[in-house]
Amino acid sequence: MPKLGMEPIRRAALVQATIAEIGAAGSLDVTVGQIAKRAGMSTALAHHYFGGKDQIFLAAMRHILREFGAEVIAGLRNTRTPRARAEALIAASFAPSCFAPETISAWMTLYARASTHPETRRLLELYQRRLRSNLTHALRPLSGDPRADAETLGALIDGLYLRAALSEDGAIDVAKTTALRALDILIGDAA
């Protein structure tokens, strides 16, 4: 019988191992055995905690999304204006933590699997809804159509992230600057 309290530690180890294995492979082309080995436990234990590779991947992406959420909260903490709020959301989307190689591989896997795996699609849609909702809130006092402008900015952020993640030099600063320039165009003199 495992010690009381070992389950959260083992689950966290499996999540970290999943992110690392996806990063090493560049995709979800890994086995539960590889993930379990990296986490220092048996394949059977990994299956016991998560059921299978899809569930471990979803747990890993939830972890990455929680880290992104923490980045957003930290960025929003000291904002005083709607424009500063929108800028903080853009900055969080292009934070260095979002561009760790293993995080990029996990995001790419999420996007690729979303078209064929309903649970993965729901997780991607959850991220997109939260981003759109936060942007809409920030843009409400600045835009004639905050929902449409939030949708535009959200799509642009996703596209710029993918471009920056796939570029040879990272191009993170260029992506962030482009998103901020789009914000200027959308809200005009309202800031």
ABEGO torsion letter per residue (X at the ends): XBBBGAAAAAAAAAAAAAAAAAAAAGBABBBAAAAAAAAGBBAAAAAAAAGBAAAAAAAAAAAAAAAAAAAAAAAAAABABAAAAAAAAAAAAABAAAABAAAAAAAAAAAAAAAABAAAAAAAAAAAAAAAAAAAAAAAAABABAAAAAAAAAAAAAAAAAAAAABAAGGAAAAAAAAAAAAAAAAEAAX
